[in-house]
Amino acid sequence: MSTTTNLLLADVAAGDALPELPYDVTATTIVLGALAARDWRPMHHDYDFAVNRNGTQDIFMNTPNQAAWFERYVTDWTGPKGRLGRMKFRMKGSVYPGDRMVFSATVEDVSTDAAGCGWASLLVTLAVDGETKTDCSVRVALPTTADDNPWTRRGEQWLP
């Protein structure tokens, strides 16, 4: 996925599809994500525990790791001035080593709030072999002009 470093709200319209981001998951992907989140639960790093005690097929990706992947996907698209306002997701299945995650998204709405901040609402999907594992609703702030920067907004100017 190539990044757009100067994406403006005017460049985005409802119905737009974001470029897909495929990623081959390894055990290292899962373990490092769990470690970064300080999630010491053994189902995220101990194969024997995950399979024999939890009844899963392997260790699996934890929630904060998936959240980080969603954030990366969206901000790769927006570029450095894109600022996440809200993110809500529902996990429907697990992601295991050997899976190829594919992130895709559609712009659902584009708007400007009362404070003048530009927003894009996205529906993001994480799929493995065409099956949705997690879907995610994202509201991300985008600059409305070349000199606008959502990261400078504070207080009443930031209404995520």
C-alpha positions as CSV (number, residue, x, y, z in Angstrom):
1,M,0.0,0.0,0.0
2,S,1.5,3.3,-1.0
3,T,0.9,6.3,1.3
4,T,-0.5,9.6,0.3
5,T,1.5,12.1,2.2
6,N,-0.8,15.1,1.5
7,L,-4.3,13.6,1.6
8,L,-6.9,16.3,1.9
9,L,-10.6,16.0,2.8
10,A,-11.4,17.2,-0.8
11,D,-9.5,14.2,-2.2
12,V,-11.9,11.7,-0.5
13,A,-15.5,10.8,-1.3
14,A,-18.1,8.4,0.0
15,G,-17.8,5.1,-1.8
16,D,-14.0,5.4,-2.3
17,A,-12.1,2.1,-1.8
18,L,-8.7,2.2,-0.1
19,P,-5.9,0.1,-1.5
20,E,-5.6,-3.3,0.2
21,L,-2.8,-4.1,2.6
22,P,-1.9,-7.8,2.6
23,Y,0.4,-9.1,5.3
24,D,1.7,-12.6,6.0
25,V,1.3,-13.4,9.7
26,T,4.1,-15.3,11.5
27,A,4.4,-16.5,15.1
28,T,6.8,-13.6,15.6
29,T,4.1,-11.1,14.5
30,I,1.7,-12.5,17.1
31,V,4.2,-12.8,20.0
32,L,5.8,-9.4,19.4
33,G,2.4,-7.8,19.3
34,A,1.4,-9.4,22.6
35,L,4.7,-8.4,24.2
36,A,4.3,-4.8,23.0
37,A,0.9,-4.7,24.7
38,R,2.3,-6.4,27.8
39,D,-0.3,-9.2,27.3
40,W,1.3,-12.2,29.0
41,R,-1.6,-14.5,28.6
42,P,-0.2,-17.8,27.2
43,M,-2.6,-18.2,24.3
44,H,-0.7,-15.5,22.5
45,H,2.8,-17.1,22.8
46,D,2.5,-20.7,24.0
47,Y,1.4,-23.1,21.3
48,D,0.8,-26.0,23.8
49,F,-1.4,-23.8,26.0
50,A,-3.3,-22.4,23.1
51,V,-4.0,-25.8,21.5
52,N,-4.4,-28.1,24.4
53,R,-5.9,-25.8,27.0
54,N,-7.8,-23.3,24.9
55,G,-8.7,-25.6,22.0
56,T,-7.6,-23.3,19.3
57,Q,-5.5,-24.3,16.3
58,D,-2.5,-22.2,17.3
59,I,-1.5,-19.1,19.2
60,F,-3.6,-16.1,18.0
61,M,-3.4,-12.4,17.6
62,N,-4.6,-10.3,20.6
63,T,-6.9,-7.3,20.5
64,P,-4.3,-4.5,21.0
65,N,-2.2,-6.0,18.1
66,Q,-5.2,-6.0,15.8
67,A,-6.0,-2.4,16.9
68,A,-2.4,-1.4,16.0
69,W,-2.7,-3.0,12.5
70,F,-6.0,-1.1,11.9
71,E,-4.3,2.2,13.0
72,R,-1.3,1.5,10.7
73,Y,-3.6,0.7,7.8
74,V,-5.6,3.9,8.1
75,T,-2.7,6.2,8.8
76,D,-0.6,4.7,5.9
77,W,-3.5,5.9,3.8
78,T,-4.0,9.4,5.3
79,G,-0.4,10.3,5.7
80,P,1.1,12.0,8.7
81,K,-1.6,14.6,9.1
82,G,-4.4,12.0,9.5
83,R,-5.5,11.8,13.1
84,L,-7.7,9.0,14.4
85,G,-10.7,10.3,16.2
86,R,-12.6,7.0,17.0
87,M,-12.2,3.4,16.2
88,K,-14.6,0.6,17.1
89,F,-14.2,-3.0,16.0
90,R,-15.7,-6.4,16.4
91,M,-13.6,-9.5,16.2
92,K,-15.4,-12.4,14.6
93,G,-12.6,-14.9,14.3
94,S,-9.0,-15.4,15.2
95,V,-5.8,-14.6,13.2
96,Y,-3.1,-17.3,13.4
97,P,0.5,-17.7,12.2
98,G,0.4,-18.7,8.6
99,D,-2.6,-16.6,7.8
100,R,-2.4,-13.8,5.2
101,M,-4.3,-10.8,6.6
102,V,-5.8,-8.5,4.0
103,F,-7.0,-5.1,5.1
104,S,-9.4,-3.3,2.9
105,A,-11.7,-0.3,3.5
106,T,-14.5,1.8,2.0
107,V,-15.2,5.5,2.8
108,E,-18.7,5.6,4.2
109,D,-19.0,9.4,4.8
110,V,-17.1,12.6,4.5
111,S,-18.0,15.7,6.5
112,T,-16.8,18.8,8.3
113,D,-17.8,19.4,11.9
114,A,-18.9,22.7,13.6
115,A,-15.3,23.4,14.5
116,G,-14.2,23.1,10.8
117,C,-12.4,19.8,11.2
118,G,-12.7,17.5,8.2
119,W,-13.7,13.8,8.9
120,A,-13.8,10.6,6.9
121,S,-15.7,7.7,8.2
122,L,-14.4,4.3,7.1
123,L,-15.5,0.7,7.3
124,V,-12.3,-1.4,7.5
125,T,-12.1,-5.1,7.2
126,L,-9.5,-7.6,8.2
127,A,-10.0,-10.8,6.2
128,V,-8.2,-14.1,5.9
129,D,-8.9,-16.3,2.8
130,G,-11.9,-14.0,2.0
131,E,-13.4,-14.5,5.4
132,T,-13.9,-11.4,7.6
133,K,-12.1,-11.9,10.9
134,T,-12.6,-8.4,12.2
135,D,-14.5,-5.3,11.0
136,C,-13.8,-1.9,12.2
137,S,-15.5,1.5,12.0
138,V,-13.0,4.4,12.0
139,R,-13.5,8.2,12.1
140,V,-10.3,9.9,11.0
141,A,-9.6,13.6,10.8
142,L,-8.1,14.9,7.6
143,P,-6.8,18.4,6.7
144,T,-9.3,20.5,4.9
145,T,-6.6,22.7,3.3
146,A,-2.9,22.3,2.7
147,D,-2.0,24.4,5.8
148,D,-4.6,22.6,8.1
149,N,-3.3,20.1,10.5
150,P,-5.8,18.1,12.7
151,W,-3.0,17.4,15.2
152,T,-3.0,21.1,16.2
153,R,-6.6,21.0,17.3
154,R,-7.3,21.0,21.0
155,G,-10.3,21.5,23.3
156,E,-13.5,22.7,21.5
157,Q,-11.6,22.5,18.1
158,W,-11.2,18.7,18.6
159,L,-14.6,16.9,18.5
160,P,-13.9,13.2,17.6
